[in-house]
Amino acid sequence: MKALILSSLMFSILACDLASARAQEKRAVVQQAGDCSVNITGNNNSTASLVCNGVDRKLAEQVQAILNGTRRSESATKEISEKLDQILKQINKEAPPPTMALRFVYPDAPALVLINQSAVIARDIKWTVELWNLDLPDRNDPLPIPVSKFDWLRPNDESGPQNLFSNPQVAQLLKPGNHLFGSASVICPECARGRTYIVSIVWGEGGWFAEVTNEQRGRVLSPRNFLKATRIEFAKELEAEVPAQARTPIGN
């Protein structure tokens, strides 16, 4: 049923005879009803179209057949557009929410891949990677990897690799063998839950990541402050919580 609001189709019923009382109006008239609208055009306002966004093709054909059988008037077309809009909103409420996940690829210089694990489109996906270079103990701040958004992903699809470290402001803080440690998260506005991962990388060699199963808000895990001693203890505690069998190696 979710396809009814996620597929992209616009349909129109043209050449509707409108009331002669509008015969003198020459500008286009648009009457909006949520996701559907009635567009009235023509020198004598003699043509009307019903336009609905996000309608499954089969549903569109059925509605078109209904419209063809109704009386040809502006009020009738607008009434049907309002009813169709209510149907779409009800379907939206009943549809299962999207579910997002992520994984890391390329051991030598890891990148992030977003994964839509659901049967619906995921939109406005936000992902965050917060890593500290543990071999720069005097740097309190995490690596300057910006919080990013991804427009949308089709059902059961995944993104291309999202670059994390090529920005010169990040690259200048990395040397072969440096230990990067922190977390990553992914979430979207309609997602049923977010996901958070502990991440450990040895720059130029490889690393691992592991999901934090009891964290569903889609937030990264941060130390209570960024001071050296606190950060070191934070990294030790998180790493100790992840057994070897729960660690997913960063692969190609």
LUMMARLO-134500 format. One record per residue (C-alpha): residue in one letter; z, y, x. Coordinates in nm, 4 decimals, padded with zeros to 6 digits, m for minus. Each point is the difference from the previous one (the first is absolute). Layout:
BEGIN
  aa         Z         Y         X
   A         Z         Y         X
...
END
This chain:
BEGIN
  aa         Z         Y         X
   M   00.0000   00.0000   00.0000
   K   00.0635   00.2356   00.2893
   A  m00.3729   00.0109   00.0671
   L  m00.0305   00.2121  m00.3094
   I   00.1469   00.2954   00.1804
   L  m00.0985  m00.0732   00.3571
   S  m00.3720  m00.0611  m00.0245
   S  m00.2139   00.3096   00.0000
   L  m00.2352   00.0468  m00.2962
   M  m00.0970   00.2940  m00.2172
   F  m00.1732  m00.0473  m00.3325
   S  m00.1491   00.2473  m00.2412
   I  m00.1057  m00.0027  m00.3603
   L  m00.2714   00.2605  m00.0309
   A  m00.1921   00.1718  m00.2761
   C   00.2826   00.0343  m00.2501
   D  m00.0781   00.2227  m00.2966
   L   00.2604   00.2746  m00.0130
   A   00.1027   00.2298  m00.2815
   S  m00.2432   00.2815  m00.0670
   A   00.2894   00.2452   00.0158
   R  m00.0270  m00.0208   00.3790
   A  m00.3708   00.0692   00.0018
   Q   00.0376   00.3517   00.1416
   E   00.2206  m00.0949   00.2974
   K  m00.2051  m00.0520   00.3137
   R   00.2648  m00.0628   00.2665
   A   00.1171  m00.3499   00.0879
   V   00.3255  m00.1082  m00.1596
   V   00.2358  m00.2548   00.1507
   Q   00.2869  m00.1529  m00.1948
   Q   00.2334  m00.1942   00.2264
   A   00.2153  m00.2925  m00.1079
   G   00.1740  m00.1388   00.3081
   D  m00.2414  m00.2202   00.1964
   C  m00.2758   00.0458  m00.2597
   S  m00.1876   00.3134  m00.0984
   V  m00.2633   00.1120  m00.2470
   N  m00.2757   00.2169   00.1479
   I  m00.2096   00.2032  m00.2452
   T  m00.3233   00.1548   00.1248
   G  m00.3408   00.1113  m00.1154
   N  m00.1371   00.3246  m00.1432
   N   00.1253  m00.0923  m00.3434
   N   00.2887  m00.2122   00.1223
   S  m00.1989  m00.2970  m00.1204
   T   00.0909  m00.2381   00.2785
   A   00.3430  m00.1453   00.0727
   S   00.1189  m00.2515   00.2540
   L   00.3235  m00.1945   00.0268
   V   00.0962  m00.0478   00.3641
   C   00.2808  m00.2294   00.1160
   N   00.0966  m00.0743   00.3608
   G   00.1296  m00.3295   00.1302
   V  m00.1323  m00.2337  m00.2705
   D  m00.1026  m00.3609   00.0486
   R  m00.3696  m00.0609  m00.0733
   K   00.0614  m00.2512  m00.2792
   L   00.2502   00.2303  m00.1675
   A  m00.2463   00.2862   00.0281
   E  m00.2692  m00.2048  m00.1720
   Q   00.2372  m00.0893  m00.2827
   V   00.1077   00.3594  m00.0503
   Q  m00.3617   00.1137   00.0099
   A  m00.0830  m00.2445  m00.2780
   I   00.2901   00.1349  m00.2073
   L  m00.1109   00.3568   00.0547
   N  m00.3550  m00.0811  m00.1005
   G   00.1366  m00.1280  m00.3297
   T   00.2139   00.3040  m00.0786
   R  m00.0961   00.3139  m00.1816
   R  m00.1712   00.2431   00.2361
   S   00.2343   00.2954   00.0146
   E   00.1989   00.1851   00.2619
   S   00.3340  m00.0772  m00.1642
   A  m00.0706  m00.3739  m00.0165
   T  m00.1027  m00.0142   00.3649
   K   00.3086   00.1912   00.1093
   E   00.2264  m00.2266  m00.2056
   I  m00.1413  m00.3087   00.1659
   S   00.0374   00.1562   00.3455
   E   00.3696   00.0615  m00.0680
   K   00.0522  m00.3579  m00.1172
   L  m00.1794  m00.1368   00.3053
   D   00.2179   00.2126   00.2247
   Q   00.3114  m00.1500  m00.1616
   I  m00.1367  m00.3491   00.0594
   L  m00.0606   00.0731   00.3681
   K   00.3506   00.1394   00.0457
   Q   00.1528  m00.3082  m00.1618
   I  m00.2022  m00.2270   00.2276
   N   00.1200   00.2018   00.2962
   K   00.3628  m00.0604  m00.1016
   E  m00.0569  m00.3741  m00.0328
   A  m00.1948  m00.0444   00.3248
   P   00.1851  m00.1411   00.3039
   P   00.0711   00.2554   00.2741
   P  m00.1666  m00.0184   00.3420
   T   00.1736  m00.1638   00.2954
   M  m00.0554   00.1230   00.3557
   A   00.0755  m00.1551   00.3384
   L  m00.1028   00.0633   00.3592
   R  m00.0551  m00.1813   00.3280
   F  m00.0656   00.0946   00.3609
   V  m00.3064  m00.1013   00.2027
   Y  m00.1222   00.0364   00.3618
   P   00.2838  m00.1010   00.2362
   D  m00.1016   00.2317   00.2858
   A  m00.0091   00.3172  m00.2127
   P   00.1246  m00.0862  m00.3503
   A  m00.1528   00.1399  m00.3170
   L   00.1159  m00.0290  m00.3595
   V  m00.1837  m00.1705  m00.2879
   L   00.0893   00.0731  m00.3634
   I  m00.0170  m00.2932  m00.2421
   N  m00.0284   00.0145  m00.3778
   Q   00.1535  m00.3289  m00.1133
   S  m00.0522   00.0619  m00.3709
   A  m00.2780  m00.0379  m00.2555
   V  m00.0154   00.3740  m00.0697
   I  m00.1083   00.3074   00.1948
   A   00.2698   00.1632   00.2135
   R  m00.0288   00.3786   00.0351
   D   00.1562   00.2739   00.2137
   I   00.1496  m00.2475   00.2455
   K   00.2522   00.1507   00.2406
   W   00.0831  m00.1672   00.3282
   T   00.2476   00.1009   00.2685
   V   00.0569  m00.1290   00.3537
   E   00.3115   00.1200   00.1817
   L   00.0300  m00.1309   00.3570
   W   00.2067   00.1009   00.3012
   N  m00.1022  m00.0632   00.3581
   L   00.3156  m00.1669   00.1310
   D  m00.1188   00.0607   00.3554
   L   00.0264   00.3749  m00.0591
   P   00.3768   00.0104  m00.0573
   D   00.0203   00.3767   00.0294
   R  m00.2513   00.0542  m00.2808
   N   00.1948   00.0079  m00.3244
   D  m00.2929   00.0277  m00.2400
   P  m00.2248  m00.2873  m00.1101
   L  m00.3644  m00.0057   00.1034
   P  m00.1925   00.2732  m00.1908
   I  m00.1904  m00.2375  m00.2288
   P  m00.0633   00.1963  m00.3224
   V   00.0781  m00.1344  m00.3455
   S  m00.3396  m00.0842  m00.1488
   K  m00.1659  m00.0703  m00.3342
   F  m00.2834  m00.2316  m00.0973
   D  m00.1988   00.0889  m00.3124
   W  m00.0376  m00.3403  m00.1652
   L  m00.0575  m00.3711   00.0531
   R  m00.1809  m00.2433  m00.2242
   P   00.1891  m00.3021  m00.1397
   N   00.0795  m00.2661   00.2610
   D  m00.1620   00.2057   00.2735
   E   00.1154   00.1542   00.3254
   S  m00.0770   00.3114   00.2001
   G  m00.1565   00.0259   00.3395
   P   00.2365   00.0422   00.2962
   Q   00.1888   00.3305  m00.0105
   N   00.0320   00.1498   00.3475
   L   00.3552   00.0790   00.1064
   F  m00.0015   00.0917   00.3670
   S  m00.3277   00.1744   00.0919
   N   00.1306   00.3490  m00.0776
   P   00.0494   00.1710   00.3411
   Q   00.3521   00.1070  m00.1014
   V   00.0878  m00.3682  m00.0428
   A  m00.2107  m00.1475   00.2813
   Q   00.1632   00.2188   00.2649
   L   00.3354  m00.1602  m00.0804
   L  m00.1177  m00.3560   00.0657
   K  m00.0233  m00.2053   00.3190
   P  m00.0740  m00.3716   00.0437
   G   00.3105  m00.2072  m00.0604
   N   00.1841   00.2642  m00.2035
   H   00.2116  m00.1463  m00.2797
   L  m00.0653   00.1655  m00.3384
   F   00.2408  m00.0799  m00.2794
   G   00.0539   00.1199  m00.3549
   S  m00.1330  m00.0657  m00.3470
   A  m00.2961   00.0499  m00.2326
   S  m00.0304   00.0312  m00.3769
   V  m00.2605   00.0114  m00.2760
   I   00.0200   00.1053  m00.3658
   C  m00.2091   00.1560  m00.2776
   P   00.0923   00.1978  m00.3155
   E  m00.0760  m00.2881  m00.2376
   C   00.1223  m00.2813   00.2263
   A   00.2728  m00.2222  m00.1403
   R   00.1757   00.0207   00.3376
   G  m00.0511   00.1169   00.3545
   R   00.0150  m00.2052   00.3169
   T   00.1749   00.0657   00.3305
   Y  m00.0502  m00.1754   00.3339
   I   00.1837  m00.0100   00.3322
   V  m00.2501   00.0497   00.2838
   S   00.0316  m00.0836   00.3704
   I  m00.2853   00.0698   00.2458
   V  m00.0351  m00.0360   00.3748
   W  m00.2802   00.2441   00.0742
   G  m00.3070  m00.1694   00.1417
   E   00.1383  m00.3507  m00.0558
   G   00.0799  m00.0740  m00.3642
   G   00.2862  m00.0085  m00.2429
   W   00.1204  m00.1089  m00.3433
   F   00.0919   00.1270  m00.3453
   A   00.2217  m00.1361  m00.2780
   E   00.0535   00.1034  m00.3597
   V   00.3421   00.1251  m00.1084
   T   00.0173  m00.1937  m00.3246
   N   00.3006   00.1814  m00.1483
   E  m00.1560   00.3472   00.0427
   Q  m00.2362   00.0734  m00.2904
   R  m00.0101   00.3813  m00.0054
   G  m00.2842   00.0261   00.2521
   R   00.2057   00.1954   00.2540
   V   00.0202  m00.0332   00.3755
   L   00.3299  m00.0940   00.1628
   S   00.1497   00.2724   00.2179
   P   00.3160   00.0281   00.2096
   R   00.2725   00.2231  m00.1412
   N  m00.0902   00.2514   00.2722
   F  m00.2557   00.0158   00.2791
   L   00.2414   00.0185   00.2931
   K  m00.0599  m00.2409   00.2872
   A   00.3018  m00.2273  m00.0513
   T  m00.0579  m00.0227  m00.3765
   R  m00.3680  m00.0837   00.0400
   I   00.0658  m00.2757   00.2527
   E   00.2662  m00.1587  m00.2192
   F  m00.2229   00.0313  m00.3059
   A  m00.2854  m00.1843   00.1755
   K   00.2302  m00.2783   00.1195
   E   00.1472  m00.0540  m00.3465
   L  m00.3372  m00.0130  m00.1744
   E  m00.1549  m00.2310   00.2561
   A   00.2971  m00.2361  m00.0224
   E  m00.0441  m00.0243  m00.3783
   V  m00.3512  m00.1449   00.0289
   P  m00.0087  m00.3663   00.1071
   A  m00.2945  m00.1166   00.2085
   Q  m00.1506  m00.1998  m00.2880
   A  m00.0125   00.3134  m00.2185
   R  m00.1997   00.2016   00.2524
   T  m00.3752   00.0247  m00.0605
   P  m00.1887   00.0477   00.3286
   I  m00.2432   00.2910   00.0111
   G  m00.3370  m00.1747  m00.0006
   N  m00.3670   00.0918   00.0219
END
